[in-house]
Amino acid sequence: MRNSSSENVRNRLEWLEAVLNKKITINERVTLSLKTMRSFCALAIAGRFSSIAYNTLRNATMNLNEPAQGYQNWAYLVELRQRCFETFKVVELEHKESKVASKDKDSQALLYAHICSMAYLEIYQFLERLVSQPEEMSTLATTSIKNQLIISREKFKTIASYSGAQSKTGSILKLVDR
């Protein structure tokens, strides 16, 4: 076994332990390199270790006599890499989610507003149909629903809908294009 391969393994183990102990901070590119063992093998950190072939790393790790012996070293290296990735990938995903473009947020808000207006108009139309059949309802209930429909119609007369209702500014499709 070449000295450099054994040294590469030792340096990788020390580096992973330092990352886990937060003595070293890593960026997004390095975090992504920790996702799989193959990408970790391709990782080179200046002044620490160079890239190494997967089988070379595996053999060098299994032939290393410290901190454990044989397969235990390989399992330990794999576990350290996984723990580092799991620790730092959450931060990476949260960071990416916070970069959602305002255009996407605007589109999503318009979609939710459209869905709410559709729900309101469907309920409104249902109540109008219900009130138009007064023989099946009491006079008090019919009057109460009619009054609420009048109030609601005035409050929400500018709501746009898929059903062709128009607002002062036009349909919801025109609002999305703005």
Biotite code that builds the C-alpha atoms (Angstrom):
import biotite.structure as struc

atoms = struc.array([
    struc.Atom([0.000, 0.000, 0.000], chain_id="A", res_id=1, res_name="MET", atom_name="CA", element="C"),
    struc.Atom([1.353, 3.396, -0.942], chain_id="A", res_id=2, res_name="ARG", atom_name="CA", element="C"),
    struc.Atom([2.041, 5.820, 1.838], chain_id="A", res_id=3, res_name="ASN", atom_name="CA", element="C"),
    struc.Atom([0.061, 8.548, 0.100], chain_id="A", res_id=4, res_name="SER", atom_name="CA", element="C"),
    struc.Atom([-3.139, 6.456, 0.050], chain_id="A", res_id=5, res_name="SER", atom_name="CA", element="C"),
    struc.Atom([-2.882, 5.718, 3.766], chain_id="A", res_id=6, res_name="SER", atom_name="CA", element="C"),
    struc.Atom([-2.133, 9.367, 4.452], chain_id="A", res_id=7, res_name="GLU", atom_name="CA", element="C"),
    struc.Atom([-5.117, 10.372, 2.281], chain_id="A", res_id=8, res_name="ASN", atom_name="CA", element="C"),
    struc.Atom([-7.393, 8.133, 4.387], chain_id="A", res_id=9, res_name="VAL", atom_name="CA", element="C"),
    struc.Atom([-6.059, 9.519, 7.680], chain_id="A", res_id=10, res_name="ARG", atom_name="CA", element="C"),
    struc.Atom([-6.460, 13.083, 6.444], chain_id="A", res_id=11, res_name="ASN", atom_name="CA", element="C"),
    struc.Atom([-10.001, 12.391, 5.235], chain_id="A", res_id=12, res_name="ARG", atom_name="CA", element="C"),
    struc.Atom([-10.944, 10.887, 8.604], chain_id="A", res_id=13, res_name="LEU", atom_name="CA", element="C"),
    struc.Atom([-9.455, 13.860, 10.486], chain_id="A", res_id=14, res_name="GLU", atom_name="CA", element="C"),
    struc.Atom([-11.149, 16.313, 8.133], chain_id="A", res_id=15, res_name="TRP", atom_name="CA", element="C"),
    struc.Atom([-14.582, 14.655, 8.514], chain_id="A", res_id=16, res_name="LEU", atom_name="CA", element="C"),
    struc.Atom([-14.224, 14.650, 12.304], chain_id="A", res_id=17, res_name="GLU", atom_name="CA", element="C"),
    struc.Atom([-13.272, 18.343, 12.246], chain_id="A", res_id=18, res_name="ALA", atom_name="CA", element="C"),
    struc.Atom([-16.284, 19.125, 10.048], chain_id="A", res_id=19, res_name="VAL", atom_name="CA", element="C"),
    struc.Atom([-18.600, 17.266, 12.436], chain_id="A", res_id=20, res_name="LEU", atom_name="CA", element="C"),
    struc.Atom([-17.088, 19.084, 15.419], chain_id="A", res_id=21, res_name="ASN", atom_name="CA", element="C"),
    struc.Atom([-17.644, 22.370, 13.548], chain_id="A", res_id=22, res_name="LYS", atom_name="CA", element="C"),
    struc.Atom([-13.942, 23.214, 13.564], chain_id="A", res_id=23, res_name="LYS", atom_name="CA", element="C"),
    struc.Atom([-14.149, 23.494, 9.775], chain_id="A", res_id=24, res_name="ILE", atom_name="CA", element="C"),
    struc.Atom([-16.967, 25.119, 7.847], chain_id="A", res_id=25, res_name="THR", atom_name="CA", element="C"),
    struc.Atom([-17.900, 23.774, 4.443], chain_id="A", res_id=26, res_name="ILE", atom_name="CA", element="C"),
    struc.Atom([-19.626, 25.370, 1.485], chain_id="A", res_id=27, res_name="ASN", atom_name="CA", element="C"),
    struc.Atom([-22.463, 24.061, -0.690], chain_id="A", res_id=28, res_name="GLU", atom_name="CA", element="C"),
    struc.Atom([-20.146, 22.455, -3.253], chain_id="A", res_id=29, res_name="ARG", atom_name="CA", element="C"),
    struc.Atom([-18.335, 20.470, -0.566], chain_id="A", res_id=30, res_name="VAL", atom_name="CA", element="C"),
    struc.Atom([-21.644, 19.499, 1.061], chain_id="A", res_id=31, res_name="THR", atom_name="CA", element="C"),
    struc.Atom([-22.847, 18.086, -2.251], chain_id="A", res_id=32, res_name="LEU", atom_name="CA", element="C"),
    struc.Atom([-19.571, 16.133, -2.528], chain_id="A", res_id=33, res_name="SER", atom_name="CA", element="C"),
    struc.Atom([-20.472, 14.362, 0.706], chain_id="A", res_id=34, res_name="LEU", atom_name="CA", element="C"),
    struc.Atom([-23.688, 12.948, -0.757], chain_id="A", res_id=35, res_name="LYS", atom_name="CA", element="C"),
    struc.Atom([-22.161, 9.665, -1.989], chain_id="A", res_id=36, res_name="THR", atom_name="CA", element="C"),
    struc.Atom([-18.873, 7.860, -1.426], chain_id="A", res_id=37, res_name="MET", atom_name="CA", element="C"),
    struc.Atom([-17.972, 8.248, -5.107], chain_id="A", res_id=38, res_name="ARG", atom_name="CA", element="C"),
    struc.Atom([-18.448, 12.019, -4.999], chain_id="A", res_id=39, res_name="SER", atom_name="CA", element="C"),
    struc.Atom([-16.523, 12.105, -1.706], chain_id="A", res_id=40, res_name="PHE", atom_name="CA", element="C"),
    struc.Atom([-13.640, 10.253, -3.408], chain_id="A", res_id=41, res_name="CYS", atom_name="CA", element="C"),
    struc.Atom([-13.579, 12.914, -6.142], chain_id="A", res_id=42, res_name="ALA", atom_name="CA", element="C"),
    struc.Atom([-13.350, 15.664, -3.520], chain_id="A", res_id=43, res_name="LEU", atom_name="CA", element="C"),
    struc.Atom([-9.954, 17.313, -3.086], chain_id="A", res_id=44, res_name="ALA", atom_name="CA", element="C"),
    struc.Atom([-9.260, 19.771, -0.278], chain_id="A", res_id=45, res_name="ILE", atom_name="CA", element="C"),
    struc.Atom([-6.105, 21.823, -0.806], chain_id="A", res_id=46, res_name="ALA", atom_name="CA", element="C"),
    struc.Atom([-3.555, 21.204, 1.914], chain_id="A", res_id=47, res_name="GLY", atom_name="CA", element="C"),
    struc.Atom([-5.520, 18.223, 3.275], chain_id="A", res_id=48, res_name="ARG", atom_name="CA", element="C"),
    struc.Atom([-6.088, 15.488, 0.702], chain_id="A", res_id=49, res_name="PHE", atom_name="CA", element="C"),
    struc.Atom([-6.407, 14.916, -3.029], chain_id="A", res_id=50, res_name="SER", atom_name="CA", element="C"),
    struc.Atom([-9.024, 13.027, -5.002], chain_id="A", res_id=51, res_name="SER", atom_name="CA", element="C"),
    struc.Atom([-8.689, 9.270, -4.916], chain_id="A", res_id=52, res_name="ILE", atom_name="CA", element="C"),
    struc.Atom([-10.288, 6.317, -6.699], chain_id="A", res_id=53, res_name="ALA", atom_name="CA", element="C"),
    struc.Atom([-13.133, 4.614, -4.836], chain_id="A", res_id=54, res_name="TYR", atom_name="CA", element="C"),
    struc.Atom([-11.466, 1.177, -4.721], chain_id="A", res_id=55, res_name="ASN", atom_name="CA", element="C"),
    struc.Atom([-8.132, 2.707, -3.689], chain_id="A", res_id=56, res_name="THR", atom_name="CA", element="C"),
    struc.Atom([-9.817, 4.563, -0.827], chain_id="A", res_id=57, res_name="LEU", atom_name="CA", element="C"),
    struc.Atom([-11.699, 1.446, 0.231], chain_id="A", res_id=58, res_name="ARG", atom_name="CA", element="C"),
    struc.Atom([-8.598, -0.766, 0.167], chain_id="A", res_id=59, res_name="ASN", atom_name="CA", element="C"),
    struc.Atom([-6.437, 1.827, 1.925], chain_id="A", res_id=60, res_name="ALA", atom_name="CA", element="C"),
    struc.Atom([-9.088, 2.282, 4.614], chain_id="A", res_id=61, res_name="THR", atom_name="CA", element="C"),
    struc.Atom([-9.424, -1.455, 5.196], chain_id="A", res_id=62, res_name="MET", atom_name="CA", element="C"),
    struc.Atom([-5.630, -1.841, 5.431], chain_id="A", res_id=63, res_name="ASN", atom_name="CA", element="C"),
    struc.Atom([-5.264, 1.042, 7.868], chain_id="A", res_id=64, res_name="LEU", atom_name="CA", element="C"),
    struc.Atom([-4.371, -0.082, 11.394], chain_id="A", res_id=65, res_name="ASN", atom_name="CA", element="C"),
    struc.Atom([-5.942, 2.823, 13.238], chain_id="A", res_id=66, res_name="GLU", atom_name="CA", element="C"),
    struc.Atom([-8.347, 3.851, 14.786], chain_id="A", res_id=67, res_name="PRO", atom_name="CA", element="C"),
    struc.Atom([-9.926, 0.412, 14.284], chain_id="A", res_id=68, res_name="ALA", atom_name="CA", element="C"),
    struc.Atom([-9.011, -2.501, 12.029], chain_id="A", res_id=69, res_name="GLN", atom_name="CA", element="C"),
    struc.Atom([-10.145, -3.543, 8.555], chain_id="A", res_id=70, res_name="GLY", atom_name="CA", element="C"),
    struc.Atom([-13.816, -3.270, 7.708], chain_id="A", res_id=71, res_name="TYR", atom_name="CA", element="C"),
    struc.Atom([-14.521, -1.210, 10.811], chain_id="A", res_id=72, res_name="GLN", atom_name="CA", element="C"),
    struc.Atom([-12.412, 1.640, 9.398], chain_id="A", res_id=73, res_name="ASN", atom_name="CA", element="C"),
    struc.Atom([-14.381, 1.589, 6.131], chain_id="A", res_id=74, res_name="TRP", atom_name="CA", element="C"),
    struc.Atom([-17.704, 1.542, 7.990], chain_id="A", res_id=75, res_name="ALA", atom_name="CA", element="C"),
    struc.Atom([-16.465, 4.372, 10.205], chain_id="A", res_id=76, res_name="TYR", atom_name="CA", element="C"),
    struc.Atom([-15.437, 6.473, 7.181], chain_id="A", res_id=77, res_name="LEU", atom_name="CA", element="C"),
    struc.Atom([-18.790, 5.865, 5.461], chain_id="A", res_id=78, res_name="VAL", atom_name="CA", element="C"),
    struc.Atom([-20.660, 6.749, 8.659], chain_id="A", res_id=79, res_name="GLU", atom_name="CA", element="C"),
    struc.Atom([-18.659, 9.961, 9.176], chain_id="A", res_id=80, res_name="LEU", atom_name="CA", element="C"),
    struc.Atom([-19.336, 11.043, 5.603], chain_id="A", res_id=81, res_name="ARG", atom_name="CA", element="C"),
    struc.Atom([-23.058, 10.323, 5.958], chain_id="A", res_id=82, res_name="GLN", atom_name="CA", element="C"),
    struc.Atom([-23.292, 12.195, 9.257], chain_id="A", res_id=83, res_name="ARG", atom_name="CA", element="C"),
    struc.Atom([-21.514, 15.212, 7.773], chain_id="A", res_id=84, res_name="CYS", atom_name="CA", element="C"),
    struc.Atom([-23.833, 15.230, 4.773], chain_id="A", res_id=85, res_name="PHE", atom_name="CA", element="C"),
    struc.Atom([-26.963, 14.830, 6.918], chain_id="A", res_id=86, res_name="GLU", atom_name="CA", element="C"),
    struc.Atom([-25.806, 17.604, 9.252], chain_id="A", res_id=87, res_name="THR", atom_name="CA", element="C"),
    struc.Atom([-25.140, 20.142, 6.534], chain_id="A", res_id=88, res_name="PHE", atom_name="CA", element="C"),
    struc.Atom([-27.673, 19.231, 3.838], chain_id="A", res_id=89, res_name="LYS", atom_name="CA", element="C"),
    struc.Atom([-30.581, 20.573, 5.940], chain_id="A", res_id=90, res_name="VAL", atom_name="CA", element="C"),
    struc.Atom([-28.953, 23.988, 6.063], chain_id="A", res_id=91, res_name="VAL", atom_name="CA", element="C"),
    struc.Atom([-28.353, 23.809, 2.311], chain_id="A", res_id=92, res_name="GLU", atom_name="CA", element="C"),
    struc.Atom([-31.988, 22.933, 1.544], chain_id="A", res_id=93, res_name="LEU", atom_name="CA", element="C"),
    struc.Atom([-33.326, 25.674, 3.832], chain_id="A", res_id=94, res_name="GLU", atom_name="CA", element="C"),
    struc.Atom([-30.992, 28.150, 2.138], chain_id="A", res_id=95, res_name="HIS", atom_name="CA", element="C"),
    struc.Atom([-32.231, 27.148, -1.330], chain_id="A", res_id=96, res_name="LYS", atom_name="CA", element="C"),
    struc.Atom([-35.875, 27.414, -0.244], chain_id="A", res_id=97, res_name="GLU", atom_name="CA", element="C"),
    struc.Atom([-35.285, 30.942, 1.022], chain_id="A", res_id=98, res_name="SER", atom_name="CA", element="C"),
    struc.Atom([-34.098, 31.950, -2.457], chain_id="A", res_id=99, res_name="LYS", atom_name="CA", element="C"),
    struc.Atom([-37.511, 31.328, -4.058], chain_id="A", res_id=100, res_name="VAL", atom_name="CA", element="C"),
    struc.Atom([-38.039, 34.099, -6.574], chain_id="A", res_id=101, res_name="ALA", atom_name="CA", element="C"),
    struc.Atom([-40.595, 36.753, -5.745], chain_id="A", res_id=102, res_name="SER", atom_name="CA", element="C"),
    struc.Atom([-42.213, 36.083, -9.117], chain_id="A", res_id=103, res_name="LYS", atom_name="CA", element="C"),
    struc.Atom([-42.928, 32.516, -8.003], chain_id="A", res_id=104, res_name="ASP", atom_name="CA", element="C"),
    struc.Atom([-44.330, 33.788, -4.714], chain_id="A", res_id=105, res_name="LYS", atom_name="CA", element="C"),
    struc.Atom([-46.534, 36.282, -6.572], chain_id="A", res_id=106, res_name="ASP", atom_name="CA", element="C"),
    struc.Atom([-47.803, 33.573, -8.911], chain_id="A", res_id=107, res_name="SER", atom_name="CA", element="C"),
    struc.Atom([-48.505, 31.289, -5.982], chain_id="A", res_id=108, res_name="GLN", atom_name="CA", element="C"),
    struc.Atom([-50.352, 34.056, -4.119], chain_id="A", res_id=109, res_name="ALA", atom_name="CA", element="C"),
    struc.Atom([-52.469, 34.758, -7.204], chain_id="A", res_id=110, res_name="LEU", atom_name="CA", element="C"),
    struc.Atom([-53.235, 31.059, -7.538], chain_id="A", res_id=111, res_name="LEU", atom_name="CA", element="C"),
    struc.Atom([-54.382, 30.851, -3.907], chain_id="A", res_id=112, res_name="TYR", atom_name="CA", element="C"),
    struc.Atom([-56.447, 34.002, -4.330], chain_id="A", res_id=113, res_name="ALA", atom_name="CA", element="C"),
    struc.Atom([-58.052, 32.510, -7.434], chain_id="A", res_id=114, res_name="HIS", atom_name="CA", element="C"),
    struc.Atom([-58.841, 29.267, -5.598], chain_id="A", res_id=115, res_name="ILE", atom_name="CA", element="C"),
    struc.Atom([-60.404, 31.240, -2.727], chain_id="A", res_id=116, res_name="CYS", atom_name="CA", element="C"),
    struc.Atom([-62.518, 33.282, -5.125], chain_id="A", res_id=117, res_name="SER", atom_name="CA", element="C"),
    struc.Atom([-63.653, 30.085, -6.860], chain_id="A", res_id=118, res_name="MET", atom_name="CA", element="C"),
    struc.Atom([-64.681, 28.588, -3.516], chain_id="A", res_id=119, res_name="ALA", atom_name="CA", element="C"),
    struc.Atom([-66.555, 31.753, -2.523], chain_id="A", res_id=120, res_name="TYR", atom_name="CA", element="C"),
    struc.Atom([-68.403, 31.973, -5.847], chain_id="A", res_id=121, res_name="LEU", atom_name="CA", element="C"),
    struc.Atom([-69.385, 28.310, -5.771], chain_id="A", res_id=122, res_name="GLU", atom_name="CA", element="C"),
    struc.Atom([-70.878, 28.709, -2.293], chain_id="A", res_id=123, res_name="ILE", atom_name="CA", element="C"),
    struc.Atom([-72.566, 31.954, -3.347], chain_id="A", res_id=124, res_name="TYR", atom_name="CA", element="C"),
    struc.Atom([-74.119, 30.315, -6.424], chain_id="A", res_id=125, res_name="GLN", atom_name="CA", element="C"),
    struc.Atom([-75.268, 27.349, -4.339], chain_id="A", res_id=126, res_name="PHE", atom_name="CA", element="C"),
    struc.Atom([-77.002, 29.640, -1.848], chain_id="A", res_id=127, res_name="LEU", atom_name="CA", element="C"),
    struc.Atom([-78.648, 31.613, -4.668], chain_id="A", res_id=128, res_name="GLU", atom_name="CA", element="C"),
    struc.Atom([-80.064, 28.385, -6.109], chain_id="A", res_id=129, res_name="ARG", atom_name="CA", element="C"),
    struc.Atom([-81.199, 27.322, -2.645], chain_id="A", res_id=130, res_name="LEU", atom_name="CA", element="C"),
    struc.Atom([-83.021, 30.609, -2.046], chain_id="A", res_id=131, res_name="VAL", atom_name="CA", element="C"),
    struc.Atom([-84.738, 30.382, -5.434], chain_id="A", res_id=132, res_name="SER", atom_name="CA", element="C"),
    struc.Atom([-86.615, 27.324, -4.124], chain_id="A", res_id=133, res_name="GLN", atom_name="CA", element="C"),
    struc.Atom([-88.516, 28.986, -1.236], chain_id="A", res_id=134, res_name="PRO", atom_name="CA", element="C"),
    struc.Atom([-91.116, 26.232, -0.828], chain_id="A", res_id=135, res_name="GLU", atom_name="CA", element="C"),
    struc.Atom([-88.475, 23.982, 0.719], chain_id="A", res_id=136, res_name="GLU", atom_name="CA", element="C"),
    struc.Atom([-87.214, 26.557, 3.268], chain_id="A", res_id=137, res_name="MET", atom_name="CA", element="C"),
    struc.Atom([-88.765, 28.649, 6.003], chain_id="A", res_id=138, res_name="SER", atom_name="CA", element="C"),
    struc.Atom([-89.402, 32.327, 5.298], chain_id="A", res_id=139, res_name="THR", atom_name="CA", element="C"),
    struc.Atom([-86.980, 33.412, 8.023], chain_id="A", res_id=140, res_name="LEU", atom_name="CA", element="C"),
    struc.Atom([-84.148, 31.267, 6.615], chain_id="A", res_id=141, res_name="ALA", atom_name="CA", element="C"),
    struc.Atom([-84.819, 32.456, 3.058], chain_id="A", res_id=142, res_name="THR", atom_name="CA", element="C"),
    struc.Atom([-84.859, 36.118, 4.108], chain_id="A", res_id=143, res_name="THR", atom_name="CA", element="C"),
    struc.Atom([-81.705, 35.714, 6.168], chain_id="A", res_id=144, res_name="SER", atom_name="CA", element="C"),
    struc.Atom([-79.815, 34.045, 3.312], chain_id="A", res_id=145, res_name="ILE", atom_name="CA", element="C"),
    struc.Atom([-81.056, 36.641, 0.775], chain_id="A", res_id=146, res_name="LYS", atom_name="CA", element="C"),
    struc.Atom([-79.843, 39.489, 3.006], chain_id="A", res_id=147, res_name="ASN", atom_name="CA", element="C"),
    struc.Atom([-76.456, 37.845, 3.407], chain_id="A", res_id=148, res_name="GLN", atom_name="CA", element="C"),
    struc.Atom([-76.208, 37.302, -0.365], chain_id="A", res_id=149, res_name="LEU", atom_name="CA", element="C"),
    struc.Atom([-76.913, 41.008, -1.008], chain_id="A", res_id=150, res_name="ILE", atom_name="CA", element="C"),
    struc.Atom([-74.247, 42.058, 1.503], chain_id="A", res_id=151, res_name="ILE", atom_name="CA", element="C"),
    struc.Atom([-71.789, 39.548, 0.095], chain_id="A", res_id=152, res_name="SER", atom_name="CA", element="C"),
    struc.Atom([-72.470, 40.576, -3.522], chain_id="A", res_id=153, res_name="ARG", atom_name="CA", element="C"),
    struc.Atom([-71.613, 44.200, -2.676], chain_id="A", res_id=154, res_name="GLU", atom_name="CA", element="C"),
    struc.Atom([-68.499, 43.309, -0.689], chain_id="A", res_id=155, res_name="LYS", atom_name="CA", element="C"),
    struc.Atom([-67.021, 40.948, -3.254], chain_id="A", res_id=156, res_name="PHE", atom_name="CA", element="C"),
    struc.Atom([-68.337, 42.222, -6.590], chain_id="A", res_id=157, res_name="LYS", atom_name="CA", element="C"),
    struc.Atom([-64.799, 42.599, -7.997], chain_id="A", res_id=158, res_name="THR", atom_name="CA", element="C"),
    struc.Atom([-63.804, 38.946, -7.534], chain_id="A", res_id=159, res_name="ILE", atom_name="CA", element="C"),
    struc.Atom([-62.703, 37.281, -10.765], chain_id="A", res_id=160, res_name="ALA", atom_name="CA", element="C"),
    struc.Atom([-63.458, 33.647, -11.442], chain_id="A", res_id=161, res_name="SER", atom_name="CA", element="C"),
    struc.Atom([-63.029, 30.840, -13.899], chain_id="A", res_id=162, res_name="TYR", atom_name="CA", element="C"),
    struc.Atom([-66.778, 31.008, -14.540], chain_id="A", res_id=163, res_name="SER", atom_name="CA", element="C"),
    struc.Atom([-66.418, 34.157, -16.609], chain_id="A", res_id=164, res_name="GLY", atom_name="CA", element="C"),
    struc.Atom([-67.216, 36.716, -13.922], chain_id="A", res_id=165, res_name="ALA", atom_name="CA", element="C"),
    struc.Atom([-65.390, 39.957, -14.653], chain_id="A", res_id=166, res_name="GLN", atom_name="CA", element="C"),
    struc.Atom([-63.865, 42.397, -12.218], chain_id="A", res_id=167, res_name="SER", atom_name="CA", element="C"),
    struc.Atom([-63.059, 46.051, -12.827], chain_id="A", res_id=168, res_name="LYS", atom_name="CA", element="C"),
    struc.Atom([-59.521, 45.060, -13.858], chain_id="A", res_id=169, res_name="THR", atom_name="CA", element="C"),
    struc.Atom([-60.506, 42.095, -16.025], chain_id="A", res_id=170, res_name="GLY", atom_name="CA", element="C"),
    struc.Atom([-60.283, 38.371, -15.593], chain_id="A", res_id=171, res_name="SER", atom_name="CA", element="C"),
    struc.Atom([-57.852, 36.530, -13.348], chain_id="A", res_id=172, res_name="ILE", atom_name="CA", element="C"),
    struc.Atom([-55.822, 35.542, -16.405], chain_id="A", res_id=173, res_name="LEU", atom_name="CA", element="C"),
    struc.Atom([-54.998, 39.179, -17.034], chain_id="A", res_id=174, res_name="LYS", atom_name="CA", element="C"),
    struc.Atom([-53.980, 39.578, -13.392], chain_id="A", res_id=175, res_name="LEU", atom_name="CA", element="C"),
    struc.Atom([-51.496, 36.697, -13.671], chain_id="A", res_id=176, res_name="VAL", atom_name="CA", element="C"),
    struc.Atom([-49.898, 38.199, -16.802], chain_id="A", res_id=177, res_name="ASP", atom_name="CA", element="C"),
    struc.Atom([-49.110, 41.495, -15.057], chain_id="A", res_id=178, res_name="ARG", atom_name="CA", element="C"),
])
